[in-house]
């Protein structure tokens, strides 16, 4: 017969055939890991097909293994075969280097603060950022400069004067007076200027940071850390607060600038990860 009833029957048969194919696929997949004994239980009794198992997360797969009463080794093979791979977590050193800090200071922060290289918390990451910022501030201080003073080079002695010319003996001419030999004075060497003091690129100027600016920076970074921002956003908040205070802004204006900078950098970091463009700055991404 031709009509709606025949079309519905055809669709039902198509669904059943797909379910049979999915059940056979699950049987084959279980046989590959020596779990074929559970095929009838999962396919016939529980009604699972291969796509159902593939779409499950780790907790759901553990529940299926518990319902099937799999042993520990069988459960591990079951999870390894059908579970989704976990994303590899970055180390604390890699995250700090990607935030713009040097690898040497990142390693020093990890060792001195005893932070685990992989299984670290956001609070520990924020502590590492504050540790590095303090270390950079100490390097920028003029009292910590140990550049050697260059001594002026010693002047070379003047060349000896040429010997006087002797008159020919046959002429018997009266000796001519010799002009006075000029005395060569050594060039006075100007003392070499000391080499310029190296200041970190995050410092706004070569002058030491005032107590008011440092307090505003630390306060802004602490607030960004409590709000759950990452390392780059915490650093951006500190720089914005210190710049605002240095420009004569009030404490409220500095806090607002720091919060805006942290929010902008946090959004920019999300866009960098989404677009795969880690080199773009926050202003360009904004």
Secondary structure, DSSP 8 states (H G I E B T S, - for coil): --SHHHHHHHHHHHHHHHHHHHHHHHHHHHHHTT-GGGHHIIIIIS---HHHHHT--HHHHHHHHHHTT--HHHHHHHHHHHS--------HHHHHHHTT--HHHHHHHHHHTT--SSS--HHHHHHHHHHHHHHHHHHHSGGG------------------------TTT-----------------------------TTSSSSS---HHHHHHHHHHHHHHHHTT--HHHHHHHHHHHHHHHHTT--HHHHHHHHHHHHHHHHHHHHHHHHHT-TT--HHHH-
